[in-house]
Amino acid sequence: MIVVDTHCHAGRNWFEPIELLLYQMSLNGVDKAVLIGHGGSFDNTYLLECRQRFPGRFAVVVVIDTESPDAPAILERWAAAGATGVRLGPTVRFPGADPLAIWRKAAELGLVVSSLGQPAGFASREFAEAVSAFPQMPIIVEHLAGVGIGVEPPYATYKAALAVARYPNTYIKVGGLGEISARPPVLRTKFAFDHVPPLLELAYDAFGPRRMMWGSDYPPVSEREGYRNALHGVMDHPALRDQTDREWIMGQTALNVFCFT
């Protein structure tokens, strides 16, 4: 089974150098990873250098200043440099005459959109408008639609966010269970959480395994359950009903969506 980590960060100005991610990948049998630009850093040079240094290992999703009047042209330059995708919030709009200009440019360039936001944003009319406007462009909902620790049943806003699965060009990222489950006050000998809400199961029912992908959120995951536990917490989750489901969520979906060449 090929394992792809679809959500990692690395950098010079923030987070860790790429060598530490490569160590975690090697230690845990992860074959490829998607490097995601981090907030406030619009220079994606380091991530693209990592892609060039380690051919076939990494795809790059860049971050741009969406308030810049040159944003579409800037995105085109990053795509020419090797970017596979761009990170856009669910309600991001261009300040110029065409509010969807950045989304439109991403679609023209054949890029993937990876979207960071909160459940209300993913459930919004604005997000549905962007998703439906570009039906051929893969649009990925990050971090289980931004739902976090402490969410309570009946999960109404989360379920509303998951309704975007009605558009076949949408996907969802599943992070480590530490993103949705509180750290136990007393740790057991074997990794486990006292309570894991059924958020992964709800995503599975909405999207199905062929539109789900695992992403560790390294290195922030190191402050939660750690890389290995984030990997196995999802890989061994009972919601992944069979080996085929695991293969899709842990790697095959990402291989179909991202370009690693």
C-alpha positions as CSV (number, residue, x, y, z in Angstrom):
1,M,0.0,0.0,0.0
2,I,1.3,3.4,-1.0
3,V,0.9,5.9,1.8
4,V,0.6,9.7,1.0
5,D,0.6,12.4,3.7
6,T,-1.5,15.2,2.1
7,H,-0.9,17.8,4.7
8,C,2.6,18.8,5.9
9,H,4.4,22.0,6.5
10,A,8.1,22.9,6.2
11,G,10.0,26.1,5.9
12,R,12.8,28.4,6.8
13,N,10.8,31.2,8.4
14,W,8.4,28.9,10.3
15,F,8.1,25.2,11.2
16,E,10.8,22.6,10.5
17,P,13.2,21.9,7.6
18,I,12.3,19.3,5.2
19,E,14.8,16.8,6.5
20,L,12.8,16.3,9.7
21,L,9.7,15.5,7.7
22,L,11.6,13.0,5.6
23,Y,12.8,11.4,8.8
24,Q,9.3,10.9,10.0
25,M,8.1,9.6,6.6
26,S,11.0,7.1,6.5
27,L,10.4,6.0,10.0
28,N,6.7,5.4,9.5
29,G,6.6,4.0,5.9
30,V,5.1,7.1,4.3
31,D,6.0,7.3,0.6
32,K,5.0,10.8,-0.5
33,A,3.7,14.0,1.0
34,V,2.0,17.2,0.0
35,L,3.7,20.4,1.3
36,I,1.1,23.0,2.2
37,G,2.1,26.7,2.4
38,H,1.5,28.1,5.8
39,G,-0.5,31.2,6.7
40,G,1.2,34.6,6.2
41,S,4.1,33.2,4.2
42,F,3.7,34.1,0.5
43,D,7.2,33.1,-0.6
44,N,6.8,29.5,-1.6
45,T,10.3,29.1,-2.9
46,Y,11.5,26.7,-0.2
47,L,8.7,24.3,-0.7
48,L,9.3,24.2,-4.5
49,E,13.0,23.7,-3.9
50,C,12.2,20.7,-1.7
51,R,10.1,19.3,-4.6
52,Q,13.1,19.7,-6.9
53,R,15.6,18.3,-4.5
54,F,13.5,15.1,-3.9
55,P,11.9,14.2,-7.2
56,G,8.7,12.3,-7.0
57,R,8.4,12.6,-3.2
58,F,6.5,15.9,-2.8
59,A,3.7,18.0,-4.4
60,V,3.3,21.6,-3.4
61,V,0.3,23.7,-2.6
62,V,1.2,27.4,-2.4
63,V,-0.2,30.3,-0.5
64,I,-0.7,33.7,-2.1
65,D,-1.8,37.1,-1.0
66,T,-5.4,37.0,-2.3
67,E,-5.8,40.7,-1.6
68,S,-3.1,41.6,-4.1
69,P,-4.5,43.0,-7.4
70,D,-1.8,40.8,-9.1
71,A,-2.9,37.6,-7.3
72,P,-4.0,35.7,-10.5
73,A,-0.7,36.5,-12.2
74,I,1.3,35.6,-9.1
75,L,-0.5,32.3,-9.0
76,E,0.4,31.7,-12.6
77,R,4.1,32.2,-11.8
78,W,4.0,29.7,-8.9
79,A,2.3,27.2,-11.2
80,A,5.0,27.6,-13.8
81,A,7.5,27.0,-11.0
82,G,6.0,23.6,-10.2
83,A,3.1,24.2,-7.8
84,T,0.3,21.6,-7.9
85,G,-2.3,23.6,-6.0
86,V,-3.2,26.7,-4.1
87,R,-4.6,27.2,-0.6
88,L,-7.8,29.3,-0.6
89,G,-10.4,29.8,2.2
90,P,-13.9,28.7,1.4
91,T,-15.2,32.3,1.1
92,V,-12.1,33.9,-0.4
93,R,-13.0,36.4,-3.2
94,F,-10.8,38.5,-5.4
95,P,-11.2,42.3,-4.8
96,G,-11.3,43.1,-8.5
97,A,-14.1,43.0,-11.0
98,D,-14.4,39.2,-11.0
99,P,-14.8,38.0,-7.5
100,L,-13.9,34.4,-8.5
101,A,-10.8,35.5,-10.5
102,I,-8.3,33.5,-8.4
103,W,-10.5,30.4,-8.4
104,R,-10.9,30.8,-12.2
105,K,-7.1,31.2,-12.7
106,A,-6.5,28.0,-10.6
107,A,-9.0,26.1,-12.8
108,E,-7.3,27.4,-16.0
109,L,-3.9,26.3,-14.7
110,G,-5.2,22.8,-13.8
111,L,-4.4,23.3,-10.1
112,V,-6.0,21.8,-7.0
113,V,-7.6,24.0,-4.4
114,S,-6.9,23.0,-0.8
115,S,-9.3,24.9,1.5
116,L,-8.8,25.9,5.1
117,G,-11.7,27.1,7.0
118,Q,-14.4,26.5,9.6
119,P,-17.6,24.4,9.2
120,A,-19.8,27.5,8.7
121,G,-17.6,28.6,5.8
122,F,-17.8,25.2,4.1
123,A,-21.6,25.2,4.6
124,S,-21.9,28.7,3.1
125,R,-23.5,29.7,-0.1
126,E,-20.2,31.3,-1.2
127,F,-18.3,28.1,-1.0
128,A,-21.0,26.2,-2.9
129,E,-20.9,28.9,-5.5
130,A,-17.2,28.5,-6.0
131,V,-17.3,24.7,-6.0
132,S,-20.1,24.5,-8.6
133,A,-18.5,27.1,-10.8
134,F,-15.5,24.9,-11.5
135,P,-16.7,21.3,-11.7
136,Q,-13.5,20.0,-13.2
137,M,-11.2,21.4,-10.5
138,P,-10.5,19.2,-7.4
139,I,-11.4,21.2,-4.3
140,I,-10.3,19.7,-1.0
141,V,-11.9,20.5,2.4
142,E,-9.1,20.5,4.9
143,H,-9.1,19.3,8.5
144,L,-12.5,17.6,8.5
145,A,-14.1,20.9,7.6
146,G,-12.4,22.7,10.5
147,V,-14.4,20.9,13.2
148,G,-12.4,20.6,16.4
149,I,-12.3,19.3,19.9
150,G,-15.5,19.8,21.9
151,V,-18.0,19.6,19.1
152,E,-21.2,18.1,20.4
153,P,-24.1,16.1,18.9
154,P,-26.1,16.5,16.7
155,Y,-23.2,18.1,14.8
156,A,-25.5,20.2,12.8
157,T,-23.0,22.7,11.3
158,Y,-20.5,20.0,10.6
159,K,-23.2,18.0,8.7
160,A,-24.1,21.1,6.8
161,A,-20.5,21.5,5.8
162,L,-20.3,17.8,4.7
163,A,-23.3,18.5,2.3
164,V,-20.7,19.9,-0.1
165,A,-20.0,16.3,-0.9
166,R,-22.9,16.5,-3.3
167,Y,-20.4,18.1,-5.7
168,P,-18.3,15.3,-7.2
169,N,-15.2,17.5,-7.5
170,T,-14.9,17.8,-3.7
171,Y,-12.7,15.9,-1.3
172,I,-12.0,15.9,2.4
173,K,-8.9,15.6,4.4
174,V,-8.8,13.5,7.6
175,G,-6.1,14.5,10.1
176,G,-4.9,12.8,13.2
177,L,-7.6,12.0,15.8
178,G,-5.9,14.5,18.1
179,E,-7.5,17.2,16.0
180,I,-11.0,16.1,17.2
181,S,-10.3,14.3,20.5
182,A,-9.0,15.7,23.8
183,R,-5.7,14.3,25.2
184,P,-6.5,11.8,28.0
185,P,-5.5,13.1,31.4
186,V,-4.0,9.7,32.1
187,L,-2.2,8.1,29.1
188,R,-2.6,4.4,28.6
189,T,0.3,2.1,27.7
190,K,-1.1,1.7,24.2
191,F,-2.2,4.8,22.3
192,A,-5.9,5.6,22.6
193,F,-8.3,8.4,23.3
194,D,-11.0,8.3,25.9
195,H,-13.6,9.6,23.4
196,V,-13.5,9.9,19.6
197,P,-16.6,11.6,18.2
198,P,-18.0,9.9,15.0
199,L,-16.8,12.7,12.7
200,L,-14.7,10.5,10.5
201,E,-17.7,8.1,10.1
202,L,-19.9,11.0,9.1
203,A,-17.3,12.1,6.5
204,Y,-17.1,8.6,5.2
205,D,-20.8,8.4,4.8
206,A,-20.9,11.7,2.9
207,F,-17.8,11.5,0.7
208,G,-16.9,7.8,0.6
209,P,-13.3,6.5,0.7
210,R,-12.4,7.5,-2.8
211,R,-12.8,11.2,-1.9
212,M,-11.1,11.1,1.4
213,M,-7.4,11.5,2.1
214,W,-5.2,11.4,5.2
215,G,-3.0,14.4,6.2
216,S,-0.9,14.4,9.4
217,D,-0.6,18.2,9.8
218,Y,3.1,17.8,10.6
219,P,4.8,19.4,12.5
220,P,1.8,20.8,14.6
221,V,0.7,17.2,15.1
222,S,3.9,16.7,17.3
223,E,2.1,18.8,19.9
224,R,-0.9,16.5,19.8
225,E,-0.5,12.7,19.5
226,G,2.6,12.7,17.3
227,Y,3.2,11.6,13.7
228,R,3.1,7.8,14.2
229,N,-0.1,7.9,16.2
230,A,-1.8,10.3,13.8
231,L,-1.0,7.8,11.0
232,H,-2.2,4.7,12.7
233,G,-5.1,6.4,14.4
234,V,-6.7,6.8,11.0
235,M,-5.2,3.8,9.2
236,D,-6.5,1.5,12.0
237,H,-9.8,3.3,12.5
238,P,-12.8,0.9,12.5
239,A,-14.6,3.2,10.0
240,L,-12.2,2.0,7.3
241,R,-14.2,-1.2,6.7
242,D,-11.8,-3.1,4.6
243,Q,-8.3,-3.0,3.0
244,T,-9.6,-1.2,-0.1
245,D,-11.0,1.6,1.9
246,R,-7.6,2.0,3.7
247,E,-5.7,2.0,0.4
248,W,-7.8,4.8,-0.9
249,I,-7.9,7.1,2.1
250,M,-4.2,6.5,3.0
251,G,-2.8,7.1,-0.5
252,Q,-4.7,6.2,-3.7
253,T,-7.1,9.2,-3.5
254,A,-4.1,11.6,-3.2
255,L,-2.3,9.9,-6.1
256,N,-5.4,10.5,-8.2
257,V,-5.6,14.2,-7.2
258,F,-2.0,15.5,-6.9
259,C,0.8,15.5,-9.3
260,F,4.1,14.2,-7.9
261,T,6.2,14.4,-11.0
